[in-house]
């Protein structure tokens, strides 16, 4: 899933996002602060994409789903 993430400022934000998403079933997380972009890889049989978005929003980020791959 590709997402736009507003509110990231530093490497700690990347670590925080990974720590939020991995326990929810993300198998790989690639974050690009300068592009305000993230790619989240997961097994769609085990996790709903909206779960990731809700968790990131609750963590203080503004997230927009761009596409689900």
Beta strands, then each sheet from edge to edge (+ up, - down):
strand 1: 2-6
strand 2: 26-32
strand 3: 37-42
strand 4: 62-67
sheet 1: 2+ 3- 1+ 4-
end
